[in-house]
Amino acid sequence: MKRSFINQMITEALAFSEKMKFPLPPFFHWTVEDWRNVGSEYAEIRDCMLGWDVTDFGTGDFYHTGLVAATIRNGVAGQDAYRKPYCEKALFVKEGQVTPMHFHAVKMEDIINRGGADLVIELYLADDRDQLSANPVPVNVDGRRFSADAGTLLRLKPGESITLYPRQYHAFWAANGDALIGEVSTVNDDTADNHFFEVPQRFPEITEDEVKKYLLCNEYGRNLTI
Ligand SMILES: [Fe+2]
């Protein structure tokens, strides 16, 4: 993925967050120059991997398999340094753009349609070999609990949400336009907790074809000096 494309996708996400009246904290707007001028009082941002995450999951096909995510708050798995056992993200999902099938070994999350388009979510359970199970899936949508067939496509309208339990496979995409999706969960650990069904890698290789405008959540240097 080219740096110029990452710069462009973050600029578009910031514009969409304004359009949807879901403003993000100041550090999401900071340029590389801004990061050079802040001190260790912002170490939590680095330690908890807050900030921007732009990925095509290693496919080279961002518009069909990709995601821009903004981690607004998070803790650190297995630690209580920041006393946060929870995580919140904003996910910027373009029409037809799939976040590929995956489950989390530990994280439990609510995926919330904050507005824009409908969100379609495909559900399976993981079997004991981490494959897609044919068993029915227990579903919890805004306080309504029911059982759905494996592979069910649920359509969440703006305002609706689903609770996903550990080892519950899910893939999702926006159906009729771009969507702002919320994620509220237990602590997020992108280094160990994600089990993708079939994508090359969680974070893409980056080609530096222009100057970095924003930092990604895995690019903060020690003490945020870069
Ligand atoms: Fe997930």
Residues whose N, C-alpha, C, O or C-beta is under 5 A from the ligand:
A	BS01	LIG	none
